Amino acid sequence: MYLGIDIGGSSIKAGIIDEKYKIVFKDTYELTQKSKNSIITKINHIINSVLKNFDNIKSIGIGIPGIINNGTVLISPNIPSINGINFFEQIKTKKKIPLAIDNDANAAALTELEIGAGKKLNSFLYVTLGTGVGGAIIHNRQIFRGYDGSAGEIGHTIIRADVDNQETDLTKGTLEYFIGRQGIIRLFKDAVKNSIYNFDVPENVDVKDISEYADAKECEALEALSKAGKFFGVGLASAMNLLGIPFVVVGGGISQINDIFYKRALETIKKRALPNIAKKVKIMKAKFLNDTGIIGAAILGKNVNQ
């Protein structure tokens, strides 16, 4: 049995998988406080509680949002309180068990590599679409981490150098700015504003709503998702040209949007990628969504234990 822990912005998910990657236990723990001490205390409590109830845990894996290098969080934009923390030093278990710590997108990519959409591929890009845009690089069936663990951050690919907005310099003109959750909502509201039709947009409109409008053939939603898809295609084409990898697996909370997004992305890649890439390009939706982080984190630990 292998314990996987997926740290999120508002909760921590924990689960145990068996040798066949089947989840035999899982639970969600709310993060009511996001201070360094409260998060560390919560994680240690979860681990020791699980170890108390399951005496055959062979390893522990933890997926953390941010750039992770040898267990240290270099930067976690959504949980800044853990910046600089070395989790290897902070995790205190009553039993000596192998521990692995990595970026949450890397962990999710492992799920798709082992039992998901990338099972038959040697190399692929993994992209998560949600509040932000994250990613991972699988090369020769291994995670490529780069110099300090920051490889794969496709959301920070700059696709429009001329953008001048109120965002920080780090996010200006990036792929995440255009196709993260707020980016797609922004594109939709712009389309509505410029529309000749009277479209009443709910104040709390979200990407799921926009996708449903597109399913109903609302032209403003189709326009917004088509533009977002083009931006996605430009970002992917750049990454594919750089890495020489024509395959991408897409997961994350908003990955199940209307197919016009993917159709436009594919069209754009075929126009903008190098011919050898364009000829083989394939975009696949991830097989796993809800439990990806748990399974991937558990696989991180399993791989260390082998």
C-alpha positions as CSV (number, residue, x, y, z in Angstrom):
1,M,0.0,0.0,0.0
2,Y,1.2,3.5,-0.8
3,L,0.0,6.8,0.7
4,G,-0.4,9.8,-1.5
5,I,-1.1,13.3,-0.3
6,D,-2.3,16.1,-2.6
7,I,-2.0,19.6,-1.1
8,G,-4.3,22.2,-2.6
9,G,-5.2,25.8,-2.0
10,S,-8.2,25.1,0.3
11,S,-7.8,21.4,1.3
12,I,-5.5,18.4,1.6
13,K,-6.5,15.2,0.0
14,A,-5.0,11.9,1.1
15,G,-5.4,8.4,-0.3
16,I,-3.9,4.9,-0.3
17,I,-3.4,2.9,-3.5
18,D,-2.6,-0.8,-3.8
19,E,-0.2,-2.5,-6.2
20,K,-2.7,-2.2,-9.0
21,Y,-3.2,1.6,-8.4
22,K,-6.7,1.1,-7.1
23,I,-7.6,3.6,-4.3
24,V,-8.5,1.6,-1.2
25,F,-8.9,4.7,1.1
26,K,-9.2,8.4,0.6
27,D,-10.3,11.5,2.6
28,T,-10.3,15.3,2.3
29,Y,-9.1,17.6,5.0
30,E,-10.1,21.3,4.9
31,L,-7.3,23.9,5.2
32,T,-9.0,26.4,7.4
33,Q,-5.7,28.1,8.1
34,K,-2.8,28.5,5.6
35,S,0.0,29.4,7.9
36,K,3.2,27.4,7.7
37,N,2.8,25.8,11.1
38,S,-0.9,24.9,10.6
39,I,-0.2,23.2,7.2
40,I,2.8,21.2,8.5
41,T,0.8,20.2,11.6
42,K,-2.1,19.1,9.5
43,I,0.1,17.0,7.2
44,N,1.9,15.3,10.0
45,H,-1.4,14.6,11.7
46,I,-2.8,13.0,8.5
47,I,0.3,10.9,7.9
48,N,0.5,9.5,11.5
49,S,-3.3,8.9,11.6
50,V,-3.1,6.9,8.4
51,L,0.0,4.9,9.6
52,K,-1.8,4.1,12.8
53,N,-4.8,2.6,10.9
54,F,-2.9,1.0,8.1
55,D,0.2,-0.9,9.1
56,N,1.3,-1.9,5.6
57,I,2.2,1.5,4.1
58,K,5.4,1.1,2.1
59,S,6.0,4.7,1.1
60,I,4.6,8.3,1.2
61,G,4.4,10.7,-1.6
62,I,3.3,14.4,-1.4
63,G,2.3,16.6,-4.3
64,I,2.6,20.4,-3.7
65,P,1.6,23.3,-5.9
66,G,4.7,25.3,-6.8
67,I,8.3,24.8,-7.8
68,I,9.9,22.1,-5.7
69,N,13.6,21.3,-5.6
70,N,14.8,18.4,-3.4
71,G,11.8,18.7,-1.1
72,T,12.1,22.5,-0.7
73,V,9.4,24.8,-1.9
74,L,11.1,27.5,-3.9
75,I,7.9,29.3,-4.7
76,S,4.2,28.4,-4.3
77,P,2.1,31.2,-5.6
78,N,-1.2,29.9,-4.2
79,I,0.2,29.0,-0.7
80,P,3.0,31.6,-0.1
81,S,3.3,30.7,3.5
82,I,5.2,27.5,2.6
83,N,7.8,29.2,0.4
84,G,11.3,28.2,1.5
85,I,10.1,25.2,3.6
86,N,12.0,21.9,3.2
87,F,9.3,19.3,3.7
88,F,11.8,16.5,4.2
89,E,12.8,18.3,7.4
90,Q,9.3,19.0,8.5
91,I,7.6,15.6,8.1
92,K,7.8,13.7,11.3
93,T,6.6,10.1,11.1
94,K,6.5,7.5,13.9
95,K,7.7,4.9,11.5
96,K,10.7,5.2,9.1
97,I,9.1,5.1,5.7
98,P,10.4,6.3,2.3
99,L,9.2,9.8,1.4
100,A,8.9,11.6,-2.0
101,I,8.0,15.2,-2.5
102,D,7.3,16.9,-5.9
103,N,5.3,19.4,-7.8
104,D,1.6,18.5,-8.0
105,A,1.5,18.7,-11.8
106,N,4.4,16.3,-12.0
107,A,2.5,13.9,-9.7
108,A,-0.6,14.2,-11.8
109,A,1.5,13.5,-15.0
110,L,2.7,10.2,-13.4
111,T,-0.9,9.1,-13.0
112,E,-1.5,9.6,-16.7
113,L,1.8,8.0,-17.5
114,E,1.2,4.8,-15.5
115,I,-2.6,4.2,-16.0
116,G,-4.0,7.1,-18.0
117,A,-4.0,8.7,-21.4
118,G,-0.2,8.6,-21.6
119,K,0.2,4.9,-20.7
120,K,1.5,3.9,-24.2
121,L,3.6,7.0,-24.7
122,N,7.3,7.4,-24.0
123,S,7.2,11.2,-23.9
124,F,4.4,13.8,-23.7
125,L,3.5,17.2,-22.2
126,Y,1.0,17.2,-19.4
127,V,-1.0,20.4,-19.0
128,T,-3.4,21.3,-16.2
129,L,-6.2,23.8,-16.9
130,G,-7.8,25.4,-13.9
131,T,-7.4,28.6,-11.9
132,G,-3.9,28.7,-13.3
133,V,-2.2,26.7,-16.0
134,G,0.4,24.2,-14.9
135,G,2.3,21.5,-16.6
136,A,4.9,18.7,-16.6
137,I,7.2,17.1,-19.1
138,I,7.5,13.3,-19.4
139,H,10.6,12.3,-21.3
140,N,11.5,8.6,-21.8
141,R,8.8,7.8,-19.2
142,Q,10.5,9.9,-16.6
143,I,9.7,13.4,-15.2
144,F,12.0,16.0,-16.7
145,R,12.5,18.5,-13.9
146,G,15.1,20.9,-15.3
147,Y,17.9,22.6,-13.4
148,D,16.0,23.3,-10.1
149,G,12.6,21.5,-10.5
150,S,10.9,24.3,-12.5
151,A,10.7,22.6,-15.9
152,G,7.2,22.2,-17.3
153,E,5.6,25.5,-16.3
154,I,3.9,26.0,-19.6
155,G,1.5,28.5,-18.1
156,H,4.4,31.0,-17.9
157,T,5.2,30.7,-21.7
158,I,5.0,34.2,-23.0
159,I,2.8,34.3,-26.1
160,R,2.1,38.0,-26.3
161,A,5.0,40.3,-25.5
162,D,3.0,43.5,-26.2
163,V,0.4,42.9,-23.4
164,D,0.3,45.7,-20.8
165,N,-2.1,45.1,-18.0
166,Q,-2.4,45.4,-14.3
167,E,-1.0,41.9,-13.7
168,T,2.5,41.4,-12.4
169,D,5.4,41.4,-14.8
170,L,5.6,37.6,-14.2
171,T,2.2,37.0,-15.7
172,K,2.0,39.7,-18.4
173,G,1.2,38.1,-21.8
174,T,1.6,34.5,-20.5
175,L,-0.5,31.6,-21.6
176,E,-2.0,31.5,-18.1
177,Y,-3.1,35.1,-18.4
178,F,-5.2,34.2,-21.4
179,I,-6.5,30.7,-20.7
180,G,-6.5,30.4,-16.9
181,R,-10.0,30.5,-15.4
182,Q,-10.0,34.3,-15.2
183,G,-8.5,34.6,-18.7
184,I,-11.3,32.6,-20.3
185,I,-13.9,34.6,-18.3
186,R,-12.2,37.8,-19.5
187,L,-12.4,36.7,-23.2
188,F,-16.1,35.9,-22.8
189,K,-17.0,39.2,-21.2
190,D,-15.1,41.0,-24.0
191,A,-17.0,39.0,-26.6
192,V,-20.3,39.9,-24.9
193,K,-19.3,43.6,-24.7
194,N,-18.6,43.7,-28.4
195,S,-21.6,41.6,-29.4
196,I,-24.6,43.1,-31.3
197,Y,-26.9,40.8,-29.2
198,N,-28.2,41.5,-25.7
199,F,-26.5,38.8,-23.6
200,D,-27.1,39.1,-19.8
201,V,-24.0,37.7,-18.2
202,P,-24.3,36.6,-14.5
203,E,-22.0,38.4,-12.2
204,N,-20.4,35.1,-11.0
205,V,-20.2,33.5,-14.5
206,D,-17.6,30.7,-14.6
207,V,-15.9,28.6,-17.3
208,K,-18.4,25.8,-16.8
209,D,-21.2,28.2,-17.6
210,I,-19.3,29.5,-20.7
211,S,-18.8,26.0,-21.9
212,E,-22.5,25.3,-21.5
213,Y,-23.3,28.5,-23.5
214,A,-21.0,27.1,-26.2
215,D,-22.9,23.8,-26.1
216,A,-26.0,25.8,-26.7
217,K,-24.3,27.5,-29.7
218,E,-24.2,30.9,-28.1
219,C,-21.9,32.9,-30.4
220,E,-20.2,34.9,-27.7
221,A,-19.2,31.7,-25.8
222,L,-18.0,30.0,-29.0
223,E,-15.9,33.1,-29.9
224,A,-14.3,33.2,-26.5
225,L,-13.4,29.5,-26.4
226,S,-12.2,29.7,-30.0
227,K,-9.9,32.5,-29.1
228,A,-8.7,30.7,-25.9
229,G,-8.1,27.6,-28.0
230,K,-5.9,29.6,-30.4
231,F,-3.9,30.9,-27.5
232,F,-3.5,27.4,-26.2
233,G,-2.4,26.2,-29.6
234,V,0.2,28.9,-29.8
235,G,1.6,28.0,-26.4
236,L,1.6,24.3,-27.2
237,A,3.2,24.8,-30.6
238,S,6.0,26.8,-28.9
239,A,6.6,24.1,-26.3
240,M,6.4,21.3,-28.8
241,N,8.9,23.0,-31.2
242,L,11.3,23.5,-28.3
243,L,11.0,20.0,-26.8
244,G,10.3,17.9,-29.9
245,I,7.3,16.3,-28.3
246,P,4.1,16.1,-30.4
247,F,1.8,14.7,-27.7
248,V,-0.1,16.5,-25.0
249,V,-2.4,15.2,-22.2
250,V,-4.7,17.8,-20.8
251,G,-6.2,17.6,-17.3
252,G,-7.4,19.9,-14.5
253,G,-10.6,21.3,-13.3
254,I,-11.7,23.1,-16.5
255,S,-10.3,20.7,-19.1
256,Q,-13.7,19.2,-19.9
257,I,-14.8,22.4,-21.8
258,N,-16.5,22.6,-25.2
259,D,-14.6,20.9,-27.9
260,I,-14.2,24.0,-30.0
261,F,-11.4,24.9,-27.6
262,Y,-9.5,21.8,-28.5
263,K,-10.4,21.9,-32.2
264,R,-9.0,25.5,-32.5
265,A,-5.9,24.5,-30.5
266,L,-5.2,21.6,-32.8
267,E,-5.7,23.7,-36.0
268,T,-3.3,26.3,-34.6
269,I,-0.6,23.8,-33.8
270,K,-0.8,22.3,-37.2
271,K,-0.2,25.7,-38.7
272,R,2.4,26.9,-36.3
273,A,4.4,23.8,-35.3
274,L,7.3,22.5,-37.3
275,P,6.2,20.0,-40.0
276,N,7.5,16.9,-38.2
277,I,5.6,17.9,-35.1
278,A,2.5,19.1,-36.9
279,K,2.2,15.7,-38.7
280,K,2.1,13.7,-35.5
281,V,0.5,16.1,-33.0
282,K,-2.2,14.7,-30.7
283,I,-4.1,16.3,-27.9
284,M,-5.7,13.9,-25.4
285,K,-7.9,14.6,-22.4
286,A,-6.6,13.1,-19.2
287,K,-8.3,9.9,-18.1
288,F,-8.2,11.0,-14.4
289,L,-9.5,14.2,-12.9
290,N,-10.8,14.0,-9.3
291,D,-8.2,11.6,-7.9
292,T,-5.2,12.4,-10.1
293,G,-3.2,14.2,-7.4
294,I,-3.7,11.4,-4.8
295,I,-2.8,8.6,-7.2
296,G,0.2,10.5,-8.6
297,A,1.6,11.4,-5.2
298,A,1.3,7.8,-4.1
299,I,3.1,6.8,-7.3
300,L,5.9,9.3,-6.4
301,G,6.4,7.4,-3.2
302,K,6.1,4.0,-4.9
303,N,8.8,4.9,-7.3
304,V,11.2,6.0,-4.5
305,N,10.5,2.7,-2.7
306,Q,11.4,0.5,-5.7
